Structure formats: structure tokens, C-alpha cells
Amino acid sequence: LTNFSWTEMARSQSVMLLTALVPSGLAIACCAAALVLPYVAELMAFVGALLTMSISLIIPALMHLALMGHELPWWLLVFDGCVLLLGVACAAVGATSALQCLQVKLSSAGDSVS
């Protein structure tokens, strides 16, 4: 504690407070959205399909090509290209499926109102 000032302690406490409040706030916002929005599950499926494939397949393959592309053998370039194509295809199929599900639910909700 000799080299630890009160300013640093206050800063670390505020960081801990923010670390606790941000996830809690996001959880409360998601719960509120689920209560207010009628088809939040389909919306989350659409966003999840796009973001999951982007984060897990597309961006890593693109970064590998961007950073190491000129040093890679041809077979690794082909492999990265296949991973990119797989990621784009999975994102497209997932997003299309989520949008079709949302369209079906919206059309069935419109039929029940009429």
C-alpha cells in the first residue's frame, strides 16, 4: 500500500463498479426487449447467425490472409479461402432461415388479427 495512492484505489473501484454494471445493464435491456418486442427470438437468431459466423470464421480467416498472406503456401491460401466461403455460406443460410421464420410469424400474426 505504500506506492498505492487514493486516486488509484478510487479508479480501480470505479472500474470494478463498471465491470459489474455493464453486464447487468445489458441483461436488463435484453429482458426489457424480450417483454416489449413481439419476435425478439427471431431477431436474435438473425443477429446471431451473422455475428457468430463473422467472429468465428470470417474475420479470423481474413486477418490470417491480411497479415500472413504473402508468406503462406498455396494450400493454406486455399484452406483460408474455403473457411471464408464456409463462413459466408453459413451466415447466409442462418440469416435467411431466421428471416423466413420471422416472415412466417408476421404473416400468421397478420392473419389472426384480420
PyMOL commands that set and color helices and strands:
alter all, ss='L'
color gray80, all
select helices_A, chain A and resi 6-36+40-71+74-113
alter helices_A, ss='H'
color red, helices_A
deselect
rebuild
show_as cartoon
